[in-house]
Amino acid sequence: MKTLFQKFMGESRYWWAILLVGILMVICGFAYWFWPVAGYAVASQIFGWLLILVGVVQLCQAAGPNAGKGWGWWLAGGIIDMFIGFMMVRSVVVSEAVFPYFLALIFIFWGINALCASVQQNARRYWWLQLINGVLLTLIGFFFIEAGWLQDVAMTSFLTSLSFIYWGFSLAMLSYDMKPEPKE
């Protein structure tokens, strides 16, 4: 099962960095869940800096020697995440106004990525879990579009905390699949 996954995302000796980013996202998600009064602006700034960090990790993965066939997804995701992250940390006012749309773009992109991965890996025994992950990520993206259109801060806050937690767990699980096999 791990061999089929390696063909899409590849192995990396930096798997621990992706695990660390996943753990940080889960912690930030729970912090935002329990302290929503901390503010919408703080969440958009934290998310912007996390996106920059995630983008750097993705670019390192795409440029690594064992990048695998799916290195283009890592490269595109890293560029998009870093661009959106820099836009969000540049201006608090802008980041508050467009926060739901940025999140929608990110989650729809990763949802499509997961859907493509599930189709490519349909020979795997549990390929349908990746399909479900793709559908859920895409739905979360469309919920963010709806929250932004309504300018519903409460809905965006709830979705943001839930998304941080879900995305963090997804990255943590992905990192273990990227861990290289020990050489004997």
C-alpha positions in Angstrom: 0.0 0.0 0.0 2.8 2.4 0.8 4.5 1.8 -2.5 1.4 3.0 -4.4 1.3 6.1 -2.3 4.9 6.9 -3.0 4.3 7.1 -6.7 1.9 10.0 -6.2 3.5 12.0 -3.3 6.9 10.5 -2.9 9.1 9.9 0.1 11.0 12.6 1.9 13.5 12.8 4.7 11.6 16.0 5.7 8.5 14.0 6.6 8.9 15.3 10.2 8.4 18.9 9.0 5.0 18.0 7.5 4.1 16.2 10.8 5.2 19.3 12.8 3.0 21.6 10.6 0.1 19.2 11.0 0.5 19.2 14.8 0.7 23.1 14.8 -2.4 23.3 12.8 -4.3 21.0 15.2 -3.2 23.1 18.2 -4.1 26.3 16.5 -7.5 24.9 15.6 -8.3 23.9 19.1 -7.0 27.3 20.4 -9.3 29.1 18.0 -12.2 26.8 18.9 -11.9 27.5 22.7 -11.0 31.2 22.4 -13.0 32.7 19.5 -13.0 36.1 21.2 -9.3 36.3 20.4 -10.5 37.7 17.1 -11.1 37.2 13.5 -8.1 39.3 12.6 -5.8 37.2 14.8 -7.0 34.0 13.1 -6.4 35.4 9.6 -2.9 36.5 10.6 -2.0 33.2 12.2 -3.4 31.3 9.2 -1.4 33.5 6.9 1.8 32.7 8.7 1.0 29.0 8.8 0.3 29.1 5.1 3.7 30.6 4.5 5.2 27.8 6.6 3.2 25.1 4.8 4.2 26.6 1.4 7.9 26.5 2.3 7.6 22.8 3.3 5.7 22.0 0.1 8.4 23.7 -2.0 11.1 21.7 -0.2 9.2 18.5 -0.9 8.8 19.3 -4.6 12.5 20.1 -4.9 13.7 17.0 -3.0 15.5 14.2 -4.6 12.6 11.7 -4.0 9.8 13.9 -5.0 7.8 11.3 -6.9 5.5 11.7 -9.8 3.2 14.2 -7.9 5.9 16.8 -7.4 4.0 19.3 -9.5 1.1 19.2 -7.0 3.5 20.0 -4.2 5.1 22.9 -6.3 1.7 24.4 -7.2 0.3 24.0 -3.7 3.4 25.6 -2.2 3.3 28.6 -4.5 -0.5 29.1 -4.0 -0.2 28.7 -0.2 2.8 31.1 0.1 1.1 33.7 -2.2 -2.1 33.6 -0.1 -0.2 33.6 3.1 1.8 36.7 2.1 -1.4 38.5 1.0 -3.0 37.7 4.4 -0.1 38.9 6.6 0.4 42.1 4.5 -2.9 43.8 5.6 -5.2 43.0 8.5 -8.1 44.8 6.9 -7.7 43.0 3.6 -7.2 39.6 5.3 -10.4 40.0 7.3 -12.5 40.9 4.2 -11.2 38.1 2.0 -10.3 35.5 4.6 -13.2 33.1 3.7 -12.4 33.3 0.0 -8.7 32.5 0.5 -9.7 29.5 2.6 -12.2 28.4 0.0 -9.6 28.5 -2.7 -7.1 26.5 -0.6 -9.6 23.8 0.4 -11.1 23.4 -3.1 -7.5 23.1 -4.4 -6.6 20.4 -1.9 -10.0 18.7 -2.4 -9.3 18.4 -6.1 -5.8 17.2 -5.3 -7.2 14.4 -3.1 -9.8 13.5 -5.7 -7.1 13.1 -8.4 -4.9 11.1 -6.0 -7.8 8.7 -5.3 -8.5 8.2 -9.0 -4.8 7.5 -9.6 -4.6 5.1 -6.7 -7.8 3.2 -7.3 -5.8 -0.1 -7.2 -5.2 0.5 -3.5 -7.4 -1.3 -1.0 -8.6 1.9 0.8 -8.5 4.3 -2.1 -12.0 5.4 -1.3 -10.8 7.1 1.9 -8.8 9.5 -0.2 -11.9 10.1 -2.3 -14.0 10.9 0.8 -11.2 13.2 2.0 -11.3 15.0 -1.4 -15.1 15.4 -1.2 -14.9 16.7 2.4 -12.2 19.2 1.6 -14.1 20.5 -1.5 -17.3 20.8 0.6 -15.5 22.8 3.3 -14.2 25.1 0.5 -17.7 25.7 -0.8 -18.9 26.4 2.8 -16.3 29.1 3.1 -17.6 30.7 -0.1 -21.0 30.7 1.4 -19.7 32.1 4.7 -17.9 34.9 2.9 -20.8 35.8 0.7 -23.0 36.1 3.9 -20.2 37.9 5.8 -21.0 35.5 8.7 -18.1 35.8 11.1 -19.5 33.1 13.5 -19.8 30.6 10.7 -16.3 31.5 9.3 -14.8 31.2 12.9 -16.4 27.7 13.4 -15.3 26.5 9.9 -11.8 27.9 10.4 -11.3 26.0 13.7 -12.7 22.8 12.3 -10.6 23.2 9.2 -7.4 23.7 11.1 -8.1 20.5 13.1 -9.1 18.4 10.1 -6.3 19.7 7.9 -3.7 19.2 10.7 -4.8 15.6 11.2 -4.7 15.0 7.4 -1.1 16.4 7.1 0.0 14.3 10.1 -1.3 11.1 8.6 0.2 12.1 5.2 3.6 12.6 6.8 3.8 9.0 8.0 3.2 7.8 4.5 6.1 10.0 3.3 8.6 8.6 5.8 11.4 6.7 4.0 11.9 3.0 4.7 15.1 2.4 6.7 17.9 1.0 4.5 19.5 -2.2 5.7 
